[in-house]
Amino acid sequence: MFECFRSGAGEILTRADYLAEFSRVHQGDINLLAKIERGQTFKEQGSPSWDAFASGDWAGALRLIENERDAIAAYFRDTSQRGLVFRRVRVVEFPVSPYLQWEMNVFRLRSELGEEIRVLDARKISDLEREAPLPEVIVLGHSVMYAVIYDDELQGAGARRFTDPGQISRTTREFEALYAMGEGFPEFFEREIAPLAPPTVR
């Protein structure tokens, strides 16, 4: 699966170019935004909630997530009116990392408001990752997809762009296969995340 991403192929975009193109395509006539996330920790540029989490202020991080409710609700009302479905596969290793504990609280709100999220235990895909972990992939409709690039500080640094229709179609099918393997987000959250004590940030 996802063979086209493993060779280093694709056109390299800077972070600024990737974000600008993503925004333009996202606002166009597409019906699916599909996202695979594999890494267990990242630095989230521009997120006040992540900043609070990273500084050890767990209560503040949760409060700032909730403060985003109206904006996120407006986003998903817009995508629904446009016929755009946002689906995410989140691969999780155990024990859950502090970052993932924070991110899952972000996803709790997004799932409640319209994002279709399924959680995939990394142990279920060990046969797919014998040579390398799954890539961090975003598919936008039928026209373009990206493998997100991160720098040594685990911050988003750009993306590799792919526009071949055959590759996009195949990747979409592979995404849907992983999505079907995953567990529904609400069930996962209540069992694995809700009982956790506040994370310790080092």
C-alpha positions in Angstrom: 0.0 0.0 0.0 1.0 3.6 -0.6 3.9 2.6 -2.8 4.0 5.9 -4.7 5.0 7.7 -1.5 7.9 5.5 -0.6 10.3 6.4 -3.3 10.7 10.1 -2.5 8.7 11.0 -5.6 6.4 14.0 -5.9 7.0 17.7 -6.4 8.4 19.4 -3.3 6.4 22.4 -2.1 7.6 24.8 0.6 5.3 25.1 3.6 4.0 28.5 2.4 3.3 27.1 -1.1 1.7 24.0 0.2 -0.6 25.9 2.6 -1.6 28.3 -0.2 -2.4 25.6 -2.7 -4.2 23.4 -0.1 -6.5 26.4 0.7 -7.2 27.1 -2.9 -8.0 23.4 -3.8 -10.0 22.9 -0.6 -12.3 25.8 -1.6 -12.9 24.3 -5.0 -15.3 21.7 -6.2 -14.1 18.6 -4.3 -16.2 16.0 -2.4 -13.6 14.3 -0.2 -10.8 15.4 2.1 -9.0 12.2 3.3 -6.2 12.3 5.8 -3.9 9.7 7.3 -1.9 10.6 10.4 0.8 8.3 11.6 3.3 10.2 13.8 2.8 10.1 17.5 4.1 13.5 18.4 4.3 16.9 16.5 4.7 20.6 17.2 1.5 22.5 16.2 2.5 25.9 14.9 -0.1 28.6 15.6 -2.2 26.6 18.0 -2.8 28.3 21.4 -4.2 25.1 22.8 -1.0 23.2 21.8 1.1 26.0 23.3 -0.8 25.6 26.6 -0.4 21.8 26.5 3.3 22.1 25.8 3.8 24.5 28.7 2.1 22.0 31.1 -1.2 23.9 31.4 -3.6 21.0 30.7 -6.7 22.7 31.9 -5.9 25.7 29.8 -5.3 23.5 26.8 -8.7 21.9 27.1 -10.4 25.3 27.6 -8.8 26.7 24.5 -10.0 23.7 22.5 -13.5 24.3 23.6 -13.1 28.0 22.7 -12.8 26.8 19.0 -16.2 25.3 19.0 -18.0 28.0 17.1 -15.3 28.3 14.4 -15.1 24.5 13.9 -18.9 24.2 13.8 -19.0 26.9 11.1 -16.3 25.1 9.1 -18.3 21.8 9.1 -21.6 23.6 8.3 -19.8 25.0 5.2 -18.3 21.6 4.2 -21.7 19.9 4.6 -23.4 22.5 2.4 -20.7 22.0 -0.2 -21.0 18.2 -0.1 -17.5 17.9 1.1 -16.8 14.9 3.4 -13.7 15.1 5.8 -12.5 11.7 6.8 -9.4 11.0 8.9 -7.6 7.8 9.9 -5.5 8.3 13.0 -2.9 5.6 13.7 -2.2 5.2 17.4 0.5 3.4 19.3 0.2 2.4 23.0 0.8 3.7 25.5 -0.8 6.9 24.1 1.8 9.7 23.9 1.1 13.0 25.6 0.7 14.7 22.2 -1.9 12.2 21.1 -3.8 12.6 24.4 -4.0 16.3 23.6 -4.9 15.7 19.9 -7.6 13.3 20.8 -9.3 16.0 22.8 -9.2 18.2 19.7 -10.7 15.4 17.7 -13.4 14.8 20.2 -14.8 18.3 19.3 -14.2 17.8 15.6 -15.9 14.4 15.6 -18.9 15.9 17.5 -19.2 18.6 14.9 -18.9 16.6 11.7 -15.5 15.2 11.0 -15.5 11.4 10.3 -12.7 10.0 12.3 -11.6 6.4 12.8 -8.7 5.2 15.0 -6.4 2.5 13.9 -4.2 0.5 16.4 -0.7 0.5 14.9 -0.4 -3.2 15.8 -3.1 -4.0 13.2 -0.9 -2.6 10.4 2.5 -4.0 11.4 2.5 -6.1 8.2 2.1 -2.9 6.1 5.0 -1.2 8.0 7.7 -3.8 7.7 9.8 -1.5 5.6 8.6 2.0 6.7 5.8 3.6 8.6 2.7 4.7 6.7 3.1 8.1 5.2 1.3 11.2 6.4 -1.1 11.7 3.5 -3.8 14.2 2.5 -6.0 13.5 -0.5 -8.1 16.4 -1.9 -10.8 15.1 -4.2 -9.6 13.6 -7.5 -7.0 16.2 -8.5 -4.2 16.3 -5.9 -2.7 14.6 -2.9 0.2 15.4 -0.6 2.7 13.6 1.5 3.4 16.0 4.4 7.0 16.8 5.2 8.2 17.5 8.8 11.5 19.0 9.8 13.8 17.8 12.6 11.7 19.8 15.1 8.6 17.8 14.1 7.0 20.9 12.6 5.3 21.0 9.3 7.8 22.0 6.6 6.0 21.5 3.3 4.8 18.6 1.2 5.4 16.4 -1.7 2.6 16.9 -4.3 1.1 14.2 -6.5 -1.3 14.8 -9.4 -1.4 11.5 -11.3 -5.1 10.4 -11.4 -4.2 6.7 -11.2 -2.1 7.2 -8.1 -4.8 9.4 -6.5 -7.5 6.8 -7.2 -5.4 4.0 -5.9 -4.5 5.9 -2.7 -8.1 6.8 -2.1 -9.0 3.1 -2.3 -6.1 2.3 0.1 -7.3 5.0 2.5 -10.8 3.6 2.5 -9.5 0.1 3.3 -7.6 1.5 6.3 -10.7 3.6 7.3 -12.8 0.4 7.3 -10.2 -1.3 9.6 -10.4 1.5 12.2 -12.5 1.9 15.3 -15.2 4.6 15.6 -13.8 7.6 17.4 -16.3 8.1 20.2 -15.9 4.5 21.4 -12.1 4.8 21.3 -12.1 8.1 23.1 -14.4 7.0 25.9 -12.4 3.7 26.5 -8.8 4.9 26.0 -8.6 8.6 26.4 -11.3 9.9 28.8 -10.0 7.9 31.8 -6.4 9.2 31.5 -4.8 11.5 34.0 -3.5 14.8 32.6 -0.3 14.1 30.6 3.2 14.9 31.8 5.0 17.1 29.3 8.8 16.8 29.3 
